[in-house]
């Protein structure tokens, strides 16, 4: 579908949604005609025959409905009918074919994962059901009504759970009481309580609030779900509590005081058992959620209690409403960051308003951190969740009906401006740190539809209309929970990710610059392509203190749920294979501190496999368990990602004081750790170098060398490398590496940067990798006195006296230039082992094959066997000679070292001038 056609289709949807909200017959008629005109333009753009037929039918339908609105006595009913018959839009940033829409009030079936679970996944789900010292088994089927019967002589059911309370809640707690004593709150109705008992039905519009509890996200979630039902959509909250009256769609009073609640957490729907005792306050404050208009309504308090049993108690500080609605309803959570540069307000409004009017999304919002003064001036609470009860577009103004779930909730005070002052100018009253500068006394309310709606005395306390621009300005996030029935297919994968500190060696670093080599990775493909939604949800896990006793651990419910840290998801177009570096991703989600994060892939190719990897920041160093759920409108396949290559070798090493040589331009580059790799046959290969230190910029290179340690690198010797240095880790890849022995060099950017690292070699054919010994390793090092070239000298020598058969090699390095300059001012040098002089002179070995070379990285001779019998050739000398490259480099110093394989194997004299 082209972008123009997509936009026109969305415009037509929006017009259809606006019809029931029309203020007059003329407005409704104009909206219907506009929708028909848009459908006609869509028909002209459509190329697919099926699409043409669909747009043509819609155009004719809208014309008929316009006539019906024009001539019908009840034009509102006609407008409502038009809206109900319009196709339901799919909640995506790009429109994809959506499932056909039933009329309002009918629920879409929730897709179920058809993927068979492995044995390890089954065990993981069972273990994930133990939380707070209680077992929450996977949901199998609704409980039988007999489970809630009270037998003769049996007492009312009492749950073993002990719910923790905050210090304030403890102070006001009178006791845990059954509903007959707890609802309505006793201090609200202190006199005669006849006919005031608890119930599951309500006579007035529901108005849920929190008071002495801190679970604003939970209550905001309940309010958003109730608001959906009040818009004549299928009820979803009461259906999760048992015993249940399926015919009337509401829970029943349990005779035994036992209730079973179906909640969605730790990988699946689970069975949560509670009793009906509620914490009752001895003051006017209420510890549990309560309905202000129907104070005897029981099921909200039961649902809250079941949720808080999972999350630890009534002192639960709240999370976010997207998470809570996911647990309460199973609707897919999406977090929208309002301050993101990627937010497009017009597209965002179209997407949520259309879906909201069909009952396919529940909306809640959260504020960020604000100063106390800003809270007072705005009438908004810092770091607080709000429910969105309605969306409307009136006179071009996009409005949200927002509810503060606090019992004594303050309301947004709205924008103010002086007469004739623009809205933009009025916003300048707000300081950059969101702290208000102030409002003049002569300011007047903005005359707009929003303020007229807010003047409605029927609005409950803490409820207000707010325009989208102010929502974006004053709120941090919007939480959207999407109807899972909009996506017909689903697959789940359950997995563990071990981040234990005891296993955090140099081979498995963590952090923003680490590789993905240790990350679980998966592949997903949709048979018909289109949009794929990927939801990563992290399982709740108790944080057990290090000093906890075995008894405390067994009980478990003394510990808080550990949800510190952030998670994200990244997707790659990698043909379903594992990925090592995170940079070249297709899509990447925000890092969130929520237990769930959603990544949406639009316009996926049919049957193409995409690689998915979870990301983490600052999760506890322990084993975590997760579920990955993918949704699509075509059949999907979810599986573990394929390994890159069938063969892998991982070798640990380190940069030390002796081996941290720096980059290839450093004189000490050859001292870096080096590895020999034997390649028996042509292979595809990758080299991953990774270090624990994020501060190190690293590089890896493979060169021709016959598997020997290299001392100088020429461009023609380089087979492949990792290009630029990269922080934390780097990757080099090559296709078709021929058989042979090569050397791998691992380096940091700067010399003398120390740290552990690992080298992971993956290949399509078997290879052998080993760390090469450091130069001189296993030898006895003899440091000679400094060799000094005086002005005009070209050769110096030191006598060598072999005392027994001994293997020797020598290394010379440039030390000092009395006239500092560029590298070009340094002399080229050569070193040799010789015997005799004049015509009898014999050269046994020479550096560089007898060629002069730059000595910055050192020049060296190959090994030579020396013995006393060699005296027959004459006295033996180690000769160092130079070739001037600049008249400035006339006085130079060199250090020279001998490496011998036996102690006391050779004697050395002192340096002296030398002439042939």
Secondary structure by P-SEA (a helix, b strand, c coil): ccaaaaaaaaaaaaaaaaccccccaaaaaaaaaaaaaaaaaaaaacccaaaaaaaaaaaaaaaaaaaaaacccaaaaaaaaaaaacccccccccccccccccccccccbbbbbcccccaaaaaaaaaaccccccccccccccccccccccccccccccccbbbbbcaaaaaacccccccccccccccccccccccccccccccccbbbbbccccaaaaaaaaaaaaaaaaaccccccccccccccccccccccccccbbbbbbbccccbbbbbbccccccccccccccbbbcccccccaaaaaaaaaaaaacccccccccaaaaaaaacccbbbbbccccccccaaaaaaaaaaaaaaccbbbbbccccccaaaaaaacccccbbbbbccccccccbbbbbcccccccccccccccccccccccccccccccccccccccccccccccaaaaaaacccccccbbbbcaaaaaacccbbbbbccccccccbbbbbbccccccccccccccccccccccccccbbbbbccccbbbbbbbbbbbbbccccccaaaaaaccccccccccccbbbbbcccccccccccccccccccccccbbbbbbccccccbbbbbbbbbccccccbbbbbbbbbcccbbbbbcccccccbbbbbbbbbcccccccccccccccccbbbbbbbccbbbbbbbbbbccccccbbbbbbbccccccccccccccccccccccccbbbbbbcccccccbbbbbbcccccccccbbbbbbccbbbbbbbcccccccbbbbbccbbbbcccccbbbbbbbbcccccbbbbbbbccccccccccccccbbbbbbcccccccccccccccccccccccbbbbcbbbbcccccccccccbbbbbbbccccccbbbbbbbbbbcccccbbbbbbbbbcc
